[in-house]
Amino acid sequence: MPLFARHKFEKLAWHFFTRTDVSDAIELRGLLEGMAARLTAERVQTPADTAKLHAIQNELVRVVQRRKLTIEYLEQYMELNGKFHAEILRLAECRMLERAMEHVCSLPFASPSAFVRRQYLAPESWDLFRIAIDQHQDILEAITNREAARAETLAREHARVARRNLESALKNGEIAKFVPGMKLIKL
């Protein structure tokens, strides 16, 4: 088969994502978010630079402290979580990183909030919200203290919450309830 024809055939084979692809995409997002956190810690100059990040984190804490999670609070959490991650990326001031993150997060299962809905559907996973909030706090403290390597490591670890959700959902057969691109995943 000529190289051109083989390349065209290989492109057609990418219509589905495997379980490994999903896990790898989450891991890649963690690498990119780690780099963003490191660059942010290196580049912030004053407390004013991280004021917006602190405000978002405070709102996230307020939402998670609710005794009962409602769909309204879930939507607020998802919006604030997205803003938190986006603000770190903005503060990193790296266009190439922004492009790479945009590409990775274009996959329906790789964005920072992709598996958040699963936590709402599975009350036993409510603890993962608290874990994520604690991780946000640790990342924010590392950035504020200009601990670049620590910020990077914490951000990479933070992405693993999504992998834990994925594994739990696959084990419980719930994945179709919360992954918008489920038809693209071949399990």
N, CA, C and O of each residue as an XYZ file, in Angstrom:
748
protein
N       0.852     -1.172      0.000
C       0.000      0.000      0.000
C       0.900      1.237      0.000
O       1.821      1.326      0.812
N       0.650      2.186     -0.892
C       1.459      3.412     -0.923
C       1.356      4.161      0.406
O       0.353      4.066      1.114
N       2.413      4.905      0.729
C       2.473      5.635      1.992
C       1.273      6.557      2.171
O       0.698      6.614      3.258
N       0.886      7.283      1.114
C      -0.241      8.215      1.209
C      -1.524      7.467      1.551
O      -2.278      7.898      2.424
N      -1.776      6.358      0.877
C      -2.997      5.593      1.113
C      -2.997      5.004      2.521
O      -4.035      4.992      3.184
N      -1.844      4.514      2.988
C      -1.745      3.944      4.320
C      -2.011      5.025      5.375
O      -2.707      4.778      6.359
N      -1.447      6.236      5.163
C      -1.652      7.344      6.093
C      -3.133      7.698      6.172
O      -3.656      7.941      7.259
N      -3.809      7.728      5.030
C      -5.231      8.055      4.997
C      -6.025      6.990      5.753
O      -6.956      7.323      6.486
N      -5.671      5.713      5.587
C      -6.341      4.630      6.288
C      -6.114      4.741      7.787
O      -7.047      4.545      8.565
N      -4.894      5.050      8.207
C      -4.594      5.177      9.630
C      -5.394      6.316     10.256
O      -5.806      6.219     11.412
N      -5.617      7.388      9.508
C      -6.422      8.497     10.028
C      -7.860      8.046     10.285
O      -8.474      8.463     11.267
N      -8.396      7.200      9.411
C      -9.758      6.718      9.591
C      -9.889      5.823     10.819
O     -10.963      5.746     11.416
N      -8.815      5.152     11.199
C      -8.842      4.262     12.355
C      -8.964      5.028     13.672
O      -9.213      4.410     14.707
N      -8.800      6.327     13.667
C      -8.852      7.141     14.885
C     -10.242      7.669     15.192
O     -10.372      8.710     15.836
N     -11.265      6.991     14.755
C     -12.613      7.446     15.065
C     -13.047      7.081     16.474
O     -13.987      7.675     17.001
N     -12.379      6.115     17.094
C     -12.719      5.691     18.442
C     -11.527      5.844     19.367
O     -10.374      5.775     18.942
N     -11.826      6.054     20.641
C     -10.794      6.141     21.660
C     -10.917      4.917     22.557
O     -12.022      4.490     22.890
N      -9.802      4.369     22.938
C      -9.802      3.233     23.857
C      -9.738      3.736     25.294
O      -9.534      4.923     25.546
N      -9.914      2.824     26.211
C      -9.786      3.146     27.631
C      -8.394      3.719     27.908
O      -8.249      4.662     28.686
N      -7.379      3.146     27.270
C      -6.013      3.644     27.428
C      -5.884      5.055     26.876
O      -5.207      5.890     27.475
N      -6.519      5.333     25.747
C      -6.482      6.686     25.165
C      -7.059      7.708     26.142
O      -6.498      8.789     26.324
N      -8.170      7.362     26.762
C      -8.810      8.271     27.715
C      -7.876      8.522     28.895
O      -7.674      9.664     29.308
N      -7.317      7.457     29.427
C      -6.391      7.581     30.555
C      -5.159      8.399     30.169
O      -4.700      9.242     30.940
N      -4.630      8.146     28.977
C      -3.461      8.899     28.500
C      -3.778     10.379     28.312
O      -2.945     11.235     28.609
N      -4.973     10.684     27.823
C      -5.361     12.092     27.632
C      -5.435     12.819     28.966
O      -5.030     13.977     29.073
N      -5.951     12.140     29.976
C      -6.016     12.738     31.311
C      -4.599     12.954     31.846
O      -4.305     13.992     32.438
N      -3.740     11.982     31.635
C      -2.341     12.098     32.073
C      -1.643     13.252     31.349
O      -0.892     14.010     31.963
N      -1.891     13.382     30.061
C      -1.304     14.473     29.287
C      -1.801     15.822     29.798
O      -1.028     16.773     29.923
N      -3.098     15.894     30.092
C      -3.628     17.138     30.660
C      -2.911     17.454     31.973
O      -2.599     18.613     32.245
N      -2.652     16.432     32.782
C      -1.933     16.638     34.037
C      -0.536     17.177     33.814
O      -0.078     18.050     34.551
N       0.146     16.662     32.800
C       1.489     17.174     32.471
C       1.426     18.648     32.081
O       2.233     19.460     32.534
N       0.464     18.975     31.241
C       0.331     20.365     30.784
C      -0.069     21.286     31.936
O       0.461     22.390     32.061
N      -0.995     20.841     32.769
C      -1.395     21.660     33.913
C      -0.252     21.803     34.910
O      -0.114     22.840     35.558
N       0.568     20.762     35.033
C       1.753     20.859     35.881
C       2.705     21.920     35.367
O       3.239     22.718     36.137
N       2.913     21.921     34.066
C       3.784     22.939     33.470
C       3.201     24.336     33.685
O       3.932     25.280     33.987
N       1.892     24.462     33.528
C       1.240     25.765     33.742
C       1.424     26.229     35.182
O       1.721     27.399     35.423
N       1.251     25.324     36.136
C       1.418     25.696     37.548
C       2.860     26.102     37.835
O       3.107     27.065     38.561
N       3.807     25.369     37.264
C       5.227     25.703     37.461
C       5.532     27.078     36.885
O       6.141     27.914     37.553
N       5.110     27.314     35.644
C       5.372     28.617     35.024
C       4.698     29.749     35.788
O       5.266     30.831     35.938
N       3.496     29.497     36.266
C       2.783     30.515     37.046
C       3.562     30.849     38.307
O       3.737     32.021     38.642
N       4.030     29.820     39.006
C       4.810     30.050     40.234
C       6.084     30.829     39.937
O       6.522     31.641     40.752
N       6.669     30.589     38.790
C       7.901     31.292     38.416
C       7.635     32.733     37.976
O       8.494     33.600     38.141
N       6.464     32.987     37.425
C       6.207     34.280     36.788
C       5.395     35.270     37.608
O       5.448     36.469     37.332
N       4.645     34.814     38.604
C       3.871     35.774     39.387
C       4.834     36.655     40.182
O       5.860     36.186     40.674
N       4.495     37.905     40.295
C       5.376     38.860     40.959
C       4.839     39.351     42.299
O       5.597     39.530     43.252
N       3.530     39.566     42.365
C       2.939     40.136     43.573
C       1.692     39.351     43.970
O       1.150     38.595     43.164
N       1.238     39.528     45.205
C      -0.015     38.878     45.619
C      -1.206     39.292     44.736
O      -2.150     38.520     44.568
N      -1.163     40.468     44.194
C      -2.251     40.913     43.310
C      -2.369     40.032     42.071
O      -3.454     39.883     41.511
N      -1.248     39.446     41.645
C      -1.261     38.582     40.463
C      -2.127     37.340     40.675
O      -2.716     36.819     39.728
N      -2.201     36.873     41.912
C      -2.967     35.655     42.190
C      -4.289     35.927     42.905
O      -4.950     34.993     43.361
N      -4.675     37.186     43.005
C      -5.904     37.546     43.724
C      -7.139     36.865     43.116
O      -8.000     36.375     43.846
N      -7.223     36.837     41.802
C      -8.369     36.209     41.145
C      -8.398     34.707     41.436
O      -9.464     34.135     41.662
N      -7.246     34.084     41.430
C      -7.143     32.656     41.730
C      -7.608     32.368     43.156
O      -8.315     31.388     43.394
N      -7.217     33.213     44.096
C      -7.661     33.076     45.489
C      -9.179     33.238     45.587
O      -9.834     32.490     46.313
N      -9.736     34.201     44.869
C     -11.184     34.445     44.907
C     -11.950     33.237     44.362
O     -12.968     32.837     44.926
N     -11.461     32.664     43.274
C     -12.117     31.482     42.699
C     -12.061     30.322     43.684
O     -13.057     29.627     43.888
N     -10.908     30.115     44.289
C     -10.755     29.027     45.262
C     -11.696     29.223     46.448
O     -12.305     28.260     46.914
N     -11.822     30.443     46.939
C     -12.734     30.714     48.050
C     -14.177     30.387     47.683
O     -14.920     29.853     48.507
N     -14.575     30.701     46.460
C     -15.918     30.373     45.988
C     -16.106     28.856     45.890
O     -17.158     28.330     46.255
N     -15.082     28.160     45.396
C     -15.155     26.699     45.315
C     -15.349     26.079     46.697
O     -16.157     25.166     46.867
N     -14.615     26.572     47.666
C     -14.742     26.074     49.040
C     -16.161     26.313     49.534
O     -16.758     25.432     50.154
N     -16.701     27.483     49.270
C     -18.069     27.814     49.698
C     -19.076     26.840     49.086
O     -19.985     26.379     49.776
N     -18.926     26.528     47.822
C     -19.852     25.616     47.147
C     -19.752     24.208     47.730
O     -20.774     23.561     47.958
N     -18.549     23.733     47.971
C     -18.348     22.368     48.454
C     -18.780     22.215     49.916
O     -19.091     21.105     50.348
N     -18.803     23.286     50.667
C     -19.202     23.199     52.071
C     -20.701     23.020     52.251
O     -21.159     22.807     53.373
N     -21.462     23.098     51.196
C     -22.910     22.885     51.284
C     -23.179     21.479     51.805
O     -22.470     20.531     51.466
N     -24.190     21.362     52.615
C     -24.515     20.049     53.181
C     -25.087     19.107     52.120
O     -24.821     17.905     52.133
N     -25.865     19.663     51.216
C     -26.501     18.837     50.198
C     -26.113     19.368     48.819
O     -26.268     20.550     48.514
N     -25.611     18.466     48.012
C     -25.216     18.843     46.660
C     -26.433     18.815     45.754
O     -27.105     17.791     45.630
N     -26.709     19.939     45.127
C     -27.812     20.011     44.166
C     -27.207     20.202     42.785
O     -26.013     20.468     42.650
N     -28.033     20.066     41.770
C     -27.558     20.266     40.405
C     -27.074     21.707     40.230
O     -26.138     21.955     39.469
N     -27.697     22.647     40.920
C     -27.276     24.056     40.857
C     -25.849     24.215     41.393
O     -25.023     24.895     40.785
N     -25.573     23.589     42.525
C     -24.230     23.674     43.103
C     -23.209     22.930     42.242
O     -22.059     23.352     42.123
N     -23.639     21.830     41.649
C     -22.754     21.098     40.750
C     -22.349     21.975     39.569
O     -21.179     22.011     39.187
N     -23.313     22.674     38.999
C     -23.011     23.561     37.872
C     -22.088     24.700     38.294
O     -21.180     25.072     37.551
N     -22.318     25.255     39.485
C     -21.424     26.292     39.997
C     -20.017     25.742     40.179
O     -19.035     26.388     39.811
N     -19.927     24.547     40.746
C     -18.622     23.924     40.959
C     -17.904     23.732     39.622
O     -16.726     24.065     39.492
N     -18.612     23.200     38.638
C     -17.988     22.941     37.339
C     -17.489     24.236     36.699
O     -16.394     24.281     36.139
N     -18.299     25.280     36.788
C     -17.900     26.574     36.224
C     -16.670     27.128     36.952
O     -15.713     27.565     36.313
N     -16.697     27.108     38.270
C     -15.574     27.623     39.056
C     -14.319     26.773     38.877
O     -13.211     27.304     38.811
N     -14.489     25.475     38.800
C     -13.357     24.584     38.580
C     -12.687     24.902     37.244
O     -11.461     24.970     37.158
N     -13.493     25.095     36.213
C     -12.954     25.473     34.899
C     -12.217     26.804     34.961
O     -11.159     26.964     34.352
N     -12.780     27.761     35.701
C     -12.141     29.074     35.837
C     -10.815     28.968     36.586
O      -9.846     29.641     36.236
N     -10.771     28.126     37.611
C      -9.541     27.946     38.379
C      -8.421     27.450     37.470
O      -7.319     27.999     37.460
N      -8.722     26.414     36.718
C      -7.721     25.838     35.813
C      -7.338     26.825     34.708
O      -6.167     26.931     34.343
N      -8.321     27.539     34.184
C      -8.054     28.521     33.127
C      -7.206     29.679     33.648
O      -6.358     30.197     32.921
N      -7.422     30.084     34.883
C      -6.656     31.202     35.447
C      -5.187     30.820     35.636
O      -4.297     31.634     35.389
N      -4.938     29.608     36.066
C      -3.543     29.162     36.179
C      -2.892     29.186     34.802
O      -1.755     29.636     34.656
N      -3.601     28.707     33.806
C      -3.072     28.706     32.443
C      -2.818     30.135     31.958
O      -1.798     30.402     31.322
N      -3.734     31.045     32.252
C      -3.555     32.450     31.850
C      -2.332     33.064     32.528
O      -1.554     33.778     31.895
N      -2.170     32.781     33.812
C      -1.045     33.335     34.561
C       0.298     32.767     34.101
O       1.337     33.393     34.308
N       0.283     31.594     33.483
C       1.522     30.981     32.984
C       2.109     31.776     31.819
O       3.308     31.701     31.551
N       1.264     32.532     31.132
C       1.684     33.390     30.009
C       2.508     32.623     28.974
O       3.623     33.016     28.630
N       1.936     31.523     28.489
C       2.628     30.700     27.501
C       1.629     30.303     26.411
O       0.799     29.415     26.606
N       1.722     30.967     25.279
C       0.777     30.713     24.183
C       0.826     29.276     23.686
O      -0.211     28.691     23.377
N       2.011     28.711     23.608
C       2.127     27.339     23.116
C       1.458     26.359     24.085
O       0.835     25.386     23.659
N       1.589     26.615     25.357
C       0.936     25.781     26.357
C      -0.586     25.920     26.246
O      -1.309     24.929     26.358
N      -1.067     27.128     26.029
C      -2.504     27.351     25.851
C      -3.023     26.563     24.660
O      -4.089     25.953     24.735
N      -2.279     26.571     23.565
C      -2.695     25.824     22.373
C      -2.718     24.325     22.644
O      -3.663     23.635     22.263
N      -1.684     23.828     23.298
C      -1.622     22.397     23.603
C      -2.775     21.998     24.521
O      -3.399     20.956     24.322
N      -3.053     22.822     25.521
C      -4.138     22.527     26.447
C      -5.488     22.561     25.732
O      -6.351     21.721     25.986
N      -5.663     23.519     24.855
C      -6.908     23.605     24.086
C      -7.106     22.330     23.268
O      -8.215     21.802     23.185
N      -6.039     21.851     22.675
C      -6.118     20.629     21.873
C      -6.490     19.423     22.743
O      -7.396     18.665     22.397
N      -5.803     19.247     23.851
C      -6.074     18.103     24.733
C      -7.490     18.184     25.287
O      -8.198     17.178     25.323
N      -7.905     19.358     25.714
C      -9.225     19.506     26.325
C     -10.365     19.478     25.315
O     -11.534     19.500     25.700
N     -10.037     19.431     24.032
C     -11.088     19.307     23.027
C     -11.653     17.887     23.008
O     -12.732     17.652     22.463
N     -10.927     16.948     23.599
C     -11.449     15.593     23.736
C     -12.533     15.622     24.806
O     -12.346     16.255     25.845
N     -13.653     14.958     24.580
C     -14.792     15.095     25.500
C     -14.531     14.606     26.915
O     -15.307     14.914     27.820
N     -13.474     13.862     27.126
C     -13.218     13.270     28.435
C     -11.969     13.821     29.095
O     -11.573     13.332     30.153
N     -11.339     14.820     28.505
C     -10.049     15.278     29.025
C     -10.096     16.629     29.723
O      -9.097     17.036     30.317
N     -11.201     17.329     29.675
C     -11.241     18.646     30.316
C     -11.236     18.499     31.836
O     -11.574     17.435     32.355
N     -10.854     19.560     32.556
C     -10.795     19.475     34.020
C     -12.117     19.091     34.687
O     -12.104     18.534     35.785
N     -13.250     19.373     34.052
C     -14.544     19.062     34.669
C     -15.241     17.871     34.020
O     -16.422     17.637     34.279
N     -14.541     17.121     33.191
C     -15.178     16.038     32.431
C     -15.871     15.001     33.308
O     -16.934     14.499     32.942
N     -15.291     14.674     34.450
C     -15.858     13.615     35.278
C     -16.535     14.140     36.536
O     -16.897     13.367     37.422
N     -16.704     15.458     36.611
C     -17.325     16.043     37.797
C     -18.763     15.566     37.949
O     -19.207     15.292     39.064
N     -19.493     15.463     36.848
C     -20.892     15.037     36.924
C     -21.005     13.637     37.545
O     -21.998     13.330     38.204
N     -20.013     12.811     37.339
C     -20.031     11.472     37.925
C     -20.016     11.567     39.443
O     -20.641     10.753     40.123
N     -19.318     12.541     39.972
C     -19.275     12.706     41.415
C     -20.654     13.062     41.957
O     -21.006     12.672     43.070
N     -21.430     13.797     41.177
C     -22.781     14.138     41.587
C     -23.682     12.907     41.524
O     -24.512     12.688     42.406
N     -23.509     12.114     40.480
C     -24.342     10.929     40.308
C     -24.004      9.824     41.293
O     -24.854      8.992     41.610
N     -22.779      9.810     41.777
C     -22.343      8.767     42.696
C     -21.988      9.397     44.042
O     -20.856      9.844     44.232
N     -22.925      9.439     44.965
C     -22.687     10.105     46.248
C     -21.462      9.591     46.991
O     -20.855     10.338     47.759
N     -21.084      8.332     46.782
C     -19.890      7.826     47.465
C     -18.634      8.525     46.987
O     -17.590      8.433     47.633
N     -18.719      9.218     45.872
C     -17.563      9.928     45.338
C     -17.515     11.386     45.794
O     -16.633     12.135     45.374
N     -18.454     11.794     46.648
C     -18.502     13.178     47.120
C     -17.168     13.587     47.742
O     -16.780     14.753     47.661
N     -16.468     12.643     48.357
C     -15.167     12.930     48.963
C     -14.164     13.431     47.925
O     -13.249     14.182     48.264
N     -14.322     13.028     46.676
C     -13.396     13.483     45.635
C     -13.508     14.989     45.398
O     -12.528     15.627     45.015
N     -14.697     15.564     45.624
C     -14.817     17.028     45.539
C     -13.909     17.669     46.585
O     -13.174     18.613     46.296
N     -13.973     17.143     47.792
C     -13.156     17.702     48.870
C     -11.665     17.497     48.604
O     -10.851     18.380     48.879
N     -11.319     16.346     48.075
C      -9.921     16.094     47.720
C      -9.465     17.097     46.668
O      -8.377     17.663     46.779
N     -10.286     17.319     45.654
C      -9.937     18.266     44.587
C      -9.772     19.676     45.144
O      -8.850     20.394     44.757
N     -10.661     20.074     46.048
C     -10.571     21.410     46.647
C      -9.291     21.532     47.475
O      -8.613     22.558     47.422
N      -8.959     20.491     48.237
C      -7.713     20.507     49.014
C      -6.504     20.590     48.082
O      -5.540     21.300     48.370
N      -6.558     19.866     46.970
C      -5.459     19.920     46.014
C      -5.350     21.313     45.391
O      -4.245     21.824     45.207
N      -6.481     21.924     45.069
C      -6.450     23.298     44.559
C      -5.756     24.210     45.561
O      -4.920     25.035     45.192
N      -6.112     24.053     46.837
C      -5.519     24.898     47.874
C      -4.010     24.710     47.938
O      -3.260     25.680     48.049
N      -3.566     23.453     47.866
C      -2.128     23.174     47.904
C      -1.414     23.761     46.682
O      -0.326     24.322     46.807
N      -2.023     23.631     45.515
C      -1.441     24.199     44.290
C      -1.347     25.713     44.419
O      -0.327     26.311     44.078
N      -2.412     26.323     44.912
C      -2.439     27.771     45.082
C      -1.375     28.235     46.077
O      -0.713     29.245     45.842
N      -1.205     27.522     47.166
C      -0.172     27.880     48.143
C       1.220     27.752     47.535
O       2.079     28.601     47.773
N       1.450     26.704     46.757
C       2.754     26.521     46.113
C       3.024     27.655     45.123
O       4.143     28.162     45.046
N       2.012     28.044     44.378
C       2.175     29.151     43.429
C       2.463     30.440     44.185
O       3.390     31.174     43.841
N       1.673     30.714     45.210
C       1.837     31.932     45.995
C       3.222     32.004     46.637
O       3.821     33.076     46.718
N       3.721     30.862     47.089
C       5.046     30.807     47.726
C       6.180     30.641     46.720
O       7.346     30.504     47.092
N       5.823     30.657     45.459
C       6.789     30.544     44.346
C       7.596     29.249     44.408
O       8.790     29.223     44.109
N       6.918     28.189     44.801
C       7.506     26.855     44.842
C       7.138     26.141     43.537
O       6.193     25.354     43.488
N       7.893     26.429     42.502
C       7.542     25.990     41.151
C       7.480     24.471     41.005
O       6.520     23.940     40.448
N       8.496     23.775     41.500
C       8.517     22.314     41.356
C       7.353     21.671     42.118
O       6.735     20.722     41.634
N       7.069     22.185     43.289
C       5.953     21.656     44.085
C       4.624     21.922     43.384
O       3.769     21.039     43.326
N       4.444     23.121     42.855
C       3.213     23.457     42.140
C       3.010     22.508     40.957
O       1.897     22.043     40.708
N       4.091     22.227     40.234
C       4.010     21.328     39.082
C       3.596     19.920     39.513
O       2.706     19.316     38.914
N       4.240     19.410     40.542
C       3.939     18.057     41.012
C       2.503     17.948     41.510
O       1.808     16.977     41.211
N       2.068     18.935     42.263
C       0.699     18.918     42.784
C      -0.338     18.982     41.668
O      -1.353     18.289     41.726
N      -0.093     19.802     40.661
C      -1.038     19.921     39.542
C      -1.114     18.617     38.751
O      -2.188     18.214     38.303
N       0.018     17.975     38.587
C       0.018     16.686     37.878
C      -0.778     15.646     38.667
O      -1.551     14.875     38.100
N      -0.577     15.642     39.969
C      -1.312     14.705     40.822
C      -2.806     15.004     40.809
O      -3.628     14.090     40.871
N      -3.151     16.268     40.729
C      -4.553     16.691     40.725
C      -5.317     16.066     39.555
O      -6.488     15.720     39.708
N      -4.693     15.918     38.416
C      -5.364     15.327     37.251
C      -5.742     13.869     37.508
O      -6.635     13.328     36.856
N      -5.070     13.251     38.443
C      -5.358     11.835     38.728
C      -6.713     11.630     39.407
O      -7.224     10.511     39.436
N      -7.292     12.688     39.947
C      -8.649     12.579     40.487
C      -9.587     12.166     39.357
O     -10.471     11.332     39.554
N      -9.398     12.744     38.185
C     -10.228     12.386     37.027
C     -10.018     10.921     36.652
O     -10.970     10.227     36.293
N      -8.785     10.455     36.733
C      -8.531      9.037     36.424
C      -9.201      8.127     37.435
O      -9.716      7.067     37.076
N      -9.198      8.530     38.691
C      -9.884      7.729     39.715
C     -11.375      7.662     39.421
O     -11.995      6.607     39.547
N     -11.941      8.785     39.031
C     -13.359      8.817     38.666
C     -13.632      7.931     37.459
O     -14.619      7.196     37.430
N     -12.761      8.003     36.474
C     -12.913      7.182     35.273
C     -12.916      5.701     35.640
O     -13.810      4.962     35.230
N     -11.927      5.269     36.405
C     -11.827      3.861     36.781
C     -13.055      3.404     37.570
O     -13.590      2.323     37.328
N     -13.488      4.228     38.503
C     -14.662      3.882     39.300
C     -15.904      3.799     38.418
O     -16.715      2.886     38.569
N     -16.049      4.733     37.515
C     -17.214      4.748     36.629
C     -17.216      3.552     35.687
O     -18.263      2.951     35.444
N     -16.053      3.206     35.159
C     -15.971      2.046     34.279
C     -16.314      0.770     35.036
O     -16.998     -0.110     34.515
N     -15.835      0.683     36.258
C     -16.099     -0.489     37.087
C     -17.593     -0.614     37.381
O     -18.132     -1.720     37.428
N     -18.255      0.521     37.577
C     -19.676      0.523     37.899
C     -20.574      0.645     36.676
O     -21.797      0.686     36.808
N     -19.983      0.703     35.492
C     -20.770      0.788     34.263
C     -21.531      2.093     34.094
O     -22.549      2.122     33.403
N     -21.057      3.183     34.713
C     -21.769      4.463     34.694
C     -21.275      5.440     33.640
O     -21.825      6.534     33.520
N     -20.280      5.085     32.891
C     -19.589      6.071     32.058
C     -20.513      6.792     31.078
O     -20.305      7.974     30.807
N     -21.509      6.124     30.550
C     -22.397      6.752     29.568
C     -23.211      7.895     30.162
O     -23.696      8.752     29.423
N     -23.369      7.923     31.479
C     -24.162      8.966     32.120
C     -23.476     10.325     32.142
O     -24.149     11.352     32.230
N     -22.156     10.348     32.064
C     -21.487     11.625     32.280
C     -20.443     11.995     31.242
O     -19.919     13.108     31.289
N     -20.123     11.126     30.320
C     -19.143     11.470     29.296
C     -19.887     11.826     28.025
O     -20.490     10.953     27.402
N     -19.857     13.111     27.619
C     -20.610     13.536     26.450
C     -20.211     12.797     25.168
O     -21.056     12.574     24.301
N     -18.962     12.422     25.040
C     -18.485     11.769     23.824
C     -18.413     10.266     23.948
O     -17.550      9.637     23.337
N     -19.305      9.676     24.728
C     -19.256      8.233     24.990
C     -19.226      7.414     23.707
O     -18.571      6.373     23.656
N     -19.912      7.862     22.691
C     -19.959      7.103     21.434
C     -18.585      7.045     20.767
O     -18.364      6.223     19.878
N     -17.668      7.904     21.186
C     -16.320      7.903     20.628
C     -15.379      6.968     21.364
O     -14.251      6.746     20.925
N     -15.837      6.416     22.486
C     -14.987      5.564     23.309
C     -15.349      4.111     23.076
O     -16.503      3.711     23.224
N     -14.363      3.338     22.716
C     -14.560      1.906     22.497
C     -13.908      1.176     23.666
O     -12.683      1.141     23.784
N     -14.739      0.593     24.528
C     -14.227     -0.059     25.727
C     -13.991     -1.534     25.530
O     -13.558     -2.219     26.457
